[in-house]
Amino acid sequence: MEETLPNLGDGIDSANVLSIAVSVGDSIQKDQLILELETDKAVAPINSTRAGTVSEILINVGDTVKMGTPVLRFTGADQGDSHPSKETPKTSASQNAPVKTQISEETKKISYSGNYTPINSTECVTSPSILRFSKRFGLDLGRVEGTGSGGRITDTDVSAYISFLQSTAFEKKEVHTAEQVTPSLQTYATDFSEFGTVRVEPVSSLRKKIASNLRNTWTNAPHVTQFDHADITALMALRKKYKSNYEKKQASLTLTTLVIKALIPALRKYPQFNASFDEGKGHIIYKDYIHMGVAVDTASGLIVPVIKDVDKKTILEISTELSDVAHRARERNVALEDLKGSSFTL
């Protein structure tokens, strides 16, 4: 039995293997951590979908992997599957035995949008139930990579391929003019070792994402700098007065928490600062919610977790959640959902 990678999340095509938590010969349980992946947003833990003994590890630390990639092989594994088939056998087991077949002419004649060309004369090893499914819905099995024994196409392979098709079909397509195309990050042709000793290190996915976001922000966002002075003597005295009370409740009353609370009425009064501009449609999108992104400096780079609905939370709730999400961000254990949806960033 093989363990394959599940869908990594919207907009995430691949990830780097950060660590492998099991070894050959280990007996593991279902839902046990088997590896960690580093995406361009966070570290994602991957758990096993079945129990068994690890007979082979198919990836290495540092590999780039994508959905459907086989990562482990098991012996004595149960039949758990992250993508179970919903079809119930109606006849004898022989009808679901693996068969070798060619993509039918009926499938090849399916009308597709765009310049799609089915793969011709492709022989596939699969079960009759999957073959019937492919014929009924016009699925080109020639484009499905089989991960089963001998390249056999399994339910998991078909499910992963359909998920890939859906994510591609509904991916937002942007049309840019020549003037709108953002220049790529500079690649240096100069050999800097000519001038002295150099050290070349690979860049993590997170660092690449930070560089890309900073470049896009500098290129696309208007830059306005405003300097001012504020007397926060009373605010600091208030923090000092109640700090110990918050610590007793396992919360930290920080200046950041108080600034978040102060921003809420400001964003209500000036909603344009809690809005987005859709240049393509010519719309301003005003948001009725306030989701506060808070920049956290970590050893891996700047990460911006999001505290949702801060306008509906007390200072204590904001303090507790801010402490928790900041700690998880520094440990690279923050969930992808915690990095989405910011309407304003502090």
Buried (B, 14 or more C-beta within 10 A) or exposed (E): BBBBBBBBBEEBEBBBBBEBBBEEEBEBEEEBEBBBBBBBBBBBBBBBBBBBBBBEBBBEEEBEBBBBBBBBBBEEBEEBBBBEBEEEEEEEEEEBEBBEBEBEEEBBEEEEEEEEEBEEEBEBBBBBBBBEBBBEEBBBBBBBEBBBEEEBBBBBBBBBBBBBEEBEEEEEEEEEEEEEEEEEEEEEEEEEEEEEEEEEEEEBBBBBBBEBEEBEEEEEEEEEEEEEEEEBEEBEEEBEEEEEEBEEEEBBBBEBBBBBBEBBEEBEEEEEEBBEEEEEEEEEEEBEEBBBBBEBEBEBBBBBBBBBEBBEBEBBBBBBBBBBBBEBBBEBBBBBEBBBEBBBEB
